[in-house]
C-alpha cells in the first residue's frame, strides 16, 4: 500500500523477502518500509518492484532466475536499486 504521503507499507507472506522489510518473516499487520514511492508492483514469483518519486527503480524477493535485474541470482529482502537502459524510439520521417 502506498499512503497519501508516498510511504510504502507492506503485509503478507514473505518467504523470499518479497515485502522488502529486511527479513523473511510473514506479517499480518502493515509495516512501514520506504519513503517517496510512486508505484509498487508485486511480481508473480515471490518478488516485488518499486518506482520511487525520483524515478529510480528497486526490486526485492526471489531471484533464482535473475528476475530482479541485479545481474546475479541472490535473493534480496530489502529493495535494491536496479539499473537498466531506457531506449528512446526514433521517429523516421
N, C-alpha and C positions, 0 to 999 in steps of 0.2 A: 504494500500500500504506500502510495506517495501522498503525504499530507499537504495541506494548503501552503505550508511553509517550505515545501520542496524537500522534506526529510523522508528517507526510506525506512519503513517499518516492516518487519517480516514475521511470519509464524508458519509452523507446519513441520513436515518431515525434513530431515537434514542429514541423510545418510552420508553424503559426499561433501558436505559443506555448502550445498547449493543455496542456502539462505545468506551466506556471506557474513555471518556474525562472529567468525573467528573460532568456531568449534564445529563439531559434528553432532551436536545434541539437539534432539527434536524439541520443539516448544509449542505449547498450545495457547500462549499469550503473545501478542505482538510486542516485539522488542525493536528498539532504535538501532539502525545500522550506519547510515550515512547521511550527510547533508547535501544540498544542492543537486538533487537528482531530478532530471527532466522526464525520463522514461525508464521503466523496468519491465523486463520480459523473462518469464520462466520458460526454460527450454524443455523439450520432451524427454530428455535423458539425464535428469538429475543435475542440471546446470542452469545458471541464470545470467542475464546480461543487463547492464545499465548504460544509459546515456546521461552524462552529467550536464549541468547547465553551461559549462564551458566547452561542451561538445567532445569531451574525452569519453572513451568507451571502456567499460570494465566487464570482467567475466569472473565467475566463481563456480565451484562444483566439480562434478565428474569430468575428467579429461583423458580417459583411457584411449581415445582415438584422436586426441589433439583438437577436439572440437571447440576448446576455449580460445584458440588462436594465439597461444602463448609460446609456440614453437617447441613444445615438449609434451610429455604425456603425464605430468604430475597433477593430481587433483589439488584444488585450492579451496580453502574455507574462508577466505576474505576476497573481496573484489580486487582484482589486479588489473592494472591498465593494459589494454591491448592496443597495439599499433597496427594499422592497416592502411593500405593505399586507397585514396579516393580518386577514381578515374573520371575525368571530365569528358563527356561525349562531345565530339567535334561535329559541328554542322557543316555539311558540304553544300556549297551554293552553286 
